[in-house]
Amino acid sequence: MINAHLEEDLALKRLITVPKDQKPSFNWRGVIPESARMQERIRVVCPHGEELFDLSEVVDTVGRALTNVLLSREEKELFTEANQR
């Protein structure tokens, strides 16, 4: 018998290779107000140059990761109020 954590880990590894267009997509960026997205005091150095820190990019990345984890656990409720918080 395979350990439940190992099964979940293997499912997550398989799931992250699935193309984005074949998985549920949610508006994680919309979770934060527009006024809180751009942080003018923080600058980020990117390969294409320097730009303002955009909190919505972080929220989107975390939201997509959470979606992958929940899908690997075979959860059906993904974009819930609790998960958005």
C-alpha positions, 0 to 999 in steps of 0.5 A: 500500500502506498502512503497517502502523502506519496499518492498526493505528491505523485498526483500533484507532479502529474497535474502540474504538467497538464497545460493550463487550458486543460485545468479549471481557471479562476480569477484569483487576481480579482480577489484583491482590490485594484487599488492594492495591486501596484506597489509603487514603493517596491520595484522588481528587477525582471529579465526585461527590465525594472518594473513596479511590484504587482501584487496581483501576479503573486495572488495569481501564482499562489491561487494557481498553485492552490488550485493544483494542490486541491485538484491533486487531492480530488477536491471539488470546491476550489474557488471558495470564499475561504480559499480566496482569503 
